[in-house]
């Protein structure tokens, strides 16, 4: 078996799978159950001044037969007394000394408030703090969460306040509800953050009931925006992790969050620069024991790749992620249809004819059998046909032999501006 242990800014855990700060980490009972199931760490549900929650709180976005493809919630931080949480954190750490316990914190953007809660919480033996600058609902209306996380100066200032008194590593959790997450990530690093985590949930409204015309979820006939998560947000989260991983001023470890449901998702996040990952919606959907498959799958993958440690994955694909202007304009792919596998559903033809480049023909052979064929000279390699095709292997995207040297848009513009005579 490969070594699955990680060290994220000094926070060690037996594997890269942590539970994110959310309902699954609301109590010692839950976190202990999670550790028994095999989770490497947990970020305790956000501590602060206890609040009152509403009902209902959750809404699933179901798509094409898949339950909870996306997930929306309007639940806030802990509604349990701080002393009760601290007692359970202390007990859980004693029972599981080798597992990572990180305390998520949120208070008003005041220096004395941050000093007070940090000093109280670190006394019970947490391995680190995660500053919640991302929650987009409820707490943000009170000047906390994403209201702080959208202001780079406040991100930097509050991180500095915590670092003044913290004796353990500090992770800053960032909001995706911002134009450029690298700006606030860099501000966190400037404030002394030991690591950053992303993404927190995305502003959303899950839906509207067709019969009652009430929002989903509904609280006594009214609703509010909530935080969106689950598999549907994974591409957004993966992009933000990648952007931060390649940014020269964000030179700290990243904890990847957002739609991670399988070991394959975890591998993608780690290849794009995450040291470890956090999971929430998948655990809420399937229970804590999903981590068993995630651990087994990761072990088998590392074995197949001949890797002895999961840390060998971290950042290995970051150099492949660049700006559009640095992509090779002379690289050419075309689609080729394997008619031995094709089931003649014609989805590729319809998609290409109606919404792409009209380069797939419906033909008839000498026996009167219909088949599909790509006019390669007109195919632009957009991949739409292979994406709509329901049969694996029926359409291949094939690289054409080079006829022109590599050339990017940036190189082209430079040549135009500085012609050689």
N, C-alpha and C positions, 0 to 999 in steps of 0.2 A: 504494500500500500504506500502511496505517496504521502508526503508530509503536507497536511492540510492546514497547519497552524499559521496564523498571521500575527503581525505586530503592526498595528496602526498607530503611529505616533507614540509608541510606548505602551499602548493598550494591547495586551496579548489575549488571544483566544484560540481554542483548539481547532477551529475551522472558520472559514470566512463568513458563515451564515449567522447574522444577528437578526433578532426581531426588532423592528422599528418602534419608536415611541408612539403608542396607539392603544386601542382597547386591549390587544393581546398582552400588554405589559402593565396592566393596571394594578396588579397585586402580586404579592409574594407567592401565593398559591399558583398563579398562572406562570410566572417566570420559572418557578421550580419545576413545574410540569414540562415546560419548554426545554429546560436544560436536561431533564431526564430523557426527553425524546431525542436529544442530540444537537440542539442549537448551541452554537459556540458563544453567543453573547446576546445581550438584550439591552435596549435603551429604554429605561423605565419611563412610563407615561408621564408627560410633562408635569413637573412640580411647580407650584407657585401658590398664590392665594386661592384656596379652593373656591369653586364656582358652582352654580346651579345649572344643570343640563336640562334640555327639553326632551320631549317625546312627541313624534318619532324623530329619529336622528339619521338613519341610513337610507340610501336608495341605490338599488343596483341598476346598471345600464346593461340590459341583456341584448345580445346581437346575434342574429342568425342562428339561434338555438343555443348559444353559449351563455350560461348564466354568469352574471357579474363580470362581463367583459370589461366594464368600467364600474367604478364604485364611487358614490358621493356620500359625504358625511357632514353633519353640522354639529358634531360633538366637540366639546371644548377640552381644556386641560383637566387634570385630576379634580374630582369632586370629593376626594377623601382628605381628611386632615393630614397635614404635613408630618406630624409626629407618628401617625400610623404608617405612613409610607416609609419613613426613615427606619422604624423598627423592623419592617419587613425586608427592606434592603439589607440591613445589617444581618438578619437571620439568613437570608438567601446567600449572601456572600460567604458566610461561615460554612454553609452546607456545600457550596460550589466555588471553592477558592480559585480554581483554574479557569473559570468561565468569566467572560467580560461583563461587568455591570456598569453601564454608563447612565448617569442621571440627566434626563432632559430638564432644562430649567427655562422659566419664563416669568419675568417680573417687569414692572414699569421701568422705562429707561432712566433710572436714577442710580447714581453710583452707590449710595448707601443701601439701596434695595438689593443690588447685585452682591455687594459685599456680605450682607446679612445671610442671604440664602446659600451662597457658596460655602461660607464657613460652617453653617449648620449641616449641610448635606455631605461635605467631604469628611466629616468626623465619623460617618458610619461605614467608611471603607469603600466608597465607589472607586472604580478604576479610571473614571474620566467624567467630563461634563459635555453635554451637547446643548448649545444655546439655541433655543427655538426662535429663530427669526423668520419663520416661514408660514405659520398657521394663517390661512387667508380669511377666516371667518370668526365672528364672535370676539375673540381676543384682539383682533386687529382694529375693531371698532373702539377698543379701549386704549389704543395707542401702542399695543404690543404686537408680537407675531410679525406678520408681513408688513404691518405699518412701520415697524422698525427696520425690517429686512429690505425694504425698498429704498432706504436712504443710506447710501454708502458711508456718510459721516457718522451716522448712528451705529452702523455695523462695526466700524472701526472703534468708536468710542466705547461701546458696551463691551466689546471683546477685551479692550485694554483694562476696563474696570475689573472684569473677571480675572484676568491674568495677574492683576495686582495681588490677589489673595489666594488664587487657586494653587494647590499643591499637586494637582494631577493634570494630565493633558486636557486641553480644551478643543472641542470640535464645534464649528459653527455650522448650523443647519440653514441652508439658503432657500429663499423663495423662488419659484420659477415665474412668479407673476411680475416680471420685470423685462425690460427690453433686452438687456445684456447681462447675463448672470456672472460673467467674468469680472464685471466692475465691482460687484459686491463681494465676490470671492477674493479679489485682490485687496479690497478694503479689510476683509477679515484677516488676511495674512499680514497686512500692515499693522493691524491691531494686536498681533501676536498669536493668532490662532495656530494651534499645532496640527490641525486638520480641518477639512471642510466636508460637509455631507450634503447631498442633493439627490433628488429634488423633494421638497415638501409638496403638498398638494396644490392643484391648479384650481383657480376660481371656476365655479360651474353651477349650473342648474340642471338637475338630472332629468326633469321632464314635467309634463302637465297632464293631469288626469283627464281623459276624454269625457268622462261622465260628469264629474263634479267641477271641472275647470280649476281645481286646486293644484298648487305646485306639489311636486314629489321631491322630498318628503313634505308632509303638511303638519303644521302644529296649530290645532284649533282653527283650521281654515286658511292659515297663512304660511308662507315659506320664506326662505332666505337663501342667498348663495352659500355654497359649501365648498369643501375641498374634494377634488376629483383625483382618483388614483386607480390602481388596477392595471391589467395588461394593456389597456388602451393607451396609457400614458408612457409606456416603455420607450418608444422612439424619441419622444421629447426629452425624457430623462437621459437617455444614452447620448444624445447630441450634446446636452449641457455638460455631462461628465467629460466627454471628449474635448469640448471647447476649453474647459478649465485645465484638463490634463496637458494640453499642448501650449498653454499660455505661460510665457516665461516668468511672469510675476506670481504665479500660483504654484509655488514650489513646495507644497505640503501634500501629505497623503489625502486621498479622497475616499469617502464612504459612499458607495453608490446606492441610490434608492429610486424606485419608481417602476412598478409593474413587473418586478422580478418574481417569477413563479416556478421556474425550473432551473436545473443545473446549467442548461444551455444559456439561459438569460444571465446567470452569474458569470459564466465564462466570457460572454460578450462585454459585460461591464468591466471585468478585470482586464481584458485585452485593451479596452479603451481607457485604462488608467486607474480604475478603482482598486484599492488595496483589499477591500472587503465589501460586502453588500448587506443591505437591510431589507427585510421582507415584512409586509403587513397584510395586504389584501388576500394573498394566497393562503396565508395561515388562517385568516378569518373564514375563508371559503372552504378549506379542506381540513383544517385542524393542524396541530403541531407536528404530527407524524410525517407530513410531507417532507420534512427535512431528511428523513431516511433515504428517500429516492434522490434527493439533491446531493447528499454525501456520496452515495454509491455511484451516481452518474459522474460526478466530478472525479472520483477515484479512477473509474474505468477510462475516462477521457485522458487523464494525465498519463495513465499506463500506456494507452494507445499512442500518445505523442512522445513517449519516452522521457517524460519529465518526472523528476523526483520530488518536486515541491510546487505547490500552488502558486508560490511567489514568482515562479518563472513565467507566469502568464502576464503579470502586471505590466501594463503599458506597451505590450509588444505590437499593438496595432496603431498606436497613437501617431507614429510617423507616416502612416498611410492616410491620415485624415488631414485634409488641407482646405484651402479656399478654392472656389470654383475657377478662379482665374489661373490656377496652377494645374488644371487638368489638361491632359493631352487631347487637343482638338483633332489630331490625325489618327487616333486610335479608333478602329472600326470593328463592330460586331454586327452579325446578321442572324436572323432567326432561321432555323431549319426544322421542318416538321418530319417526324418519324412516322410514316404512314402505317408501319407494322403495329404501332402502339395506339395511334390516333383512333378515337371512337367516333369521329365525325359529328361531334356535338355542334361544331361550327361557331363556338364562342369566340375563338381567335379571329375568324373571318369577320364576324359581326363587329367585334371590338376595333379591329384594324380599319374596316370599311367606314364605320360611323365616327370613330373618335381618334383615329391615329393617322396612318399614312397610305392607306389603300394599296397595300402591296401583297395581299394574300389572295390568290385566285382559287375559285372553285372549278375544278376540272373534271373530265370524265375520261376514263381509260378505254381501251379497245373492247373491254368486256362490259362496258356500261356502268362500271363502278365509279362513284364520285370520290374524289380525293382533293386535298388542299396542298397548295404549293406556294412558296414565298418567291416573289421576284426580288432576288437578292440585290440587284443593281439599284432598286428603289427603297429597300429596307434601310431604315436609319438606326436599327438596333435599340429601339426604345424600351424593349422588354415587356410591353403591354400584353402581347399574345401569350408569352410564357407565364405571366402572372394570372391571367384569367383561365388558362388551361387547367382542367380538373384532373388531368392524368400525369403523374410524375414520369418524366422522360419523353413525353410525346413531342415536346418542343425544346430544342437545344439552342442556346445562344453561342454562336461560333465566332471565334476571332479570325478576321481576314488577314492574309499576308500584308505586311506593310508595303505601301508604295511611296509614302512620304515620311520624312523624319519627324520625330516628336516635335510638337509646337504647342505652346500654351497661349491663352489669350493675353496674358501679361507679357510674354515674349513677343507676341505679334504687335502689341501696342508699343513696346519699346523699340521694335524695328521700324515701325511707322514714324515714330518721333525722332529716331536717329538713323536715318537711311545711310547706307554705305554706297558710295558712288565709285 
